[in-house]
Amino acid sequence: MCYADEETKTMPLEHLTLELIAGGLTETQMRDVLGTLGQTTHLDFFDFLSYIPLFIHIHDNILNNPLGGVT
């Protein structure tokens, strides 16, 4: 919700990249995630549901290591 656009209810990939960095993903992991999304420019709710394991992983990493670092 923090990164979703109020009008379109979507999240730009730039904001997803911030989430990936905050979640402690490595450069390789981030490239893999963004490569999997292909030409997509925004994520909607159904995309979020499709990638819920990724977002849970990111959430857990932020909670377990709030000051950063790759795990």
C-alpha positions in Angstrom: 0.0 0.0 0.0 2.8 2.4 0.8 4.1 2.4 -2.8 0.8 2.0 -4.6 -0.5 4.8 -6.7 -3.8 6.0 -5.2 -5.6 6.5 -8.6 -4.4 3.4 -10.5 -3.9 1.1 -7.5 -0.7 -0.1 -9.1 3.0 0.0 -8.0 5.6 1.2 -10.5 8.7 -1.0 -11.0 10.9 1.7 -9.5 9.1 1.3 -6.2 9.4 -2.5 -6.5 13.1 -2.0 -6.9 13.2 0.0 -3.6 11.4 -2.9 -1.9 13.9 -5.4 -3.3 16.8 -3.4 -2.0 15.1 -2.9 1.4 14.4 -6.6 1.5 18.1 -7.4 1.2 18.0 -9.1 -2.2 21.4 -9.3 -4.0 21.9 -7.7 -7.4 21.6 -11.1 -9.1 18.3 -11.8 -7.3 17.0 -8.4 -8.2 18.0 -8.9 -11.9 16.2 -12.2 -11.9 13.0 -10.8 -10.4 12.9 -7.8 -12.7 13.8 -10.1 -15.7 10.9 -12.4 -14.9 8.5 -9.5 -15.0 9.7 -8.7 -18.5 8.2 -5.6 -20.1 5.8 -4.9 -17.2 6.0 -1.3 -15.9 3.5 -1.6 -13.0 2.3 -4.3 -10.6 -1.3 -4.6 -9.8 -3.1 -6.5 -7.1 -3.1 -9.8 -9.1 0.6 -9.5 -9.7 1.1 -9.0 -5.9 -0.9 -12.2 -5.3 1.2 -14.0 -7.8 4.4 -13.0 -6.2 3.3 -13.1 -2.5 6.1 -15.5 -1.5 8.6 -12.9 -2.7 6.9 -10.2 -0.7 6.7 -12.4 2.4 10.5 -13.0 2.0 11.1 -9.3 1.7 8.9 -8.5 4.7 10.7 -11.2 6.8 14.1 -9.9 5.8 13.2 -6.3 6.8 11.8 -7.5 10.2 14.8 -9.7 10.9 17.5 -7.3 9.8 16.0 -3.7 9.9 19.4 -2.0 9.5 20.2 -3.8 6.2 22.7 -6.3 4.9 22.3 -9.2 2.7 20.9 -12.4 4.2 
